[in-house]
Amino acid sequence: PCAVYDETYAVSADADFPWHWHEEIELLYIADGSMTVQVPGKSFELKAGDSAFINSGILHYGKTADWCRLCSLVFSPLLIAGTGGSVIDKKYVQPVIHYAPLDCFFCTQKSGDAAITQCMVAAFNALRDGAPGAELTARENLSHLFFIFAEKYKDEMKLQTDEENNDSVRVRKMMAYIQKHL
């Protein structure tokens, strides 16, 4: 339940990926060049070596001003949880994907979040290269990524309410309607 993409975006070709959302989580790593990544209310310029975590169900968009080599990994939360309702799902996966302030997480080389980027890159490289045990290596690194987020935000997650950003809900409904009726 995951896929990896190693794409080059350039102004002369398709320089962006349009606004979209999906239930899967998306990890982005800028291997070279730069790209602006946006979620509702946030925009960030990612440069070579930077990464981003886009949470489940979050609208997002990316565009390069010049060119960019983007490595992305899109995966279902069930890859880590195993099955819905498991201990791992309840303790780590659901709290992270439902923590509203964690709609996205941008990691720059200067931010001090190198462990997050290392997990993303290790999971991506394992699946892209297809070495023996690649699936297990990817799952191990993605699980560790969720552990990092669960620990980083554990106090805030306890205080969170179940309210979701109403603007995001409306935009997703609108996009689903347009897609269904076009």
Helices and strands as residue ranges (DSSP letters): E 2-10, E 16-20, E 25-39, E 42-47, E 51-54, E 60-63, E 67-75, H 78-81, H 87-88, I 89-93, H 94-97, G 100-102, E 104-107, H 114-129, H 134-152, H 154-159, H 166-181
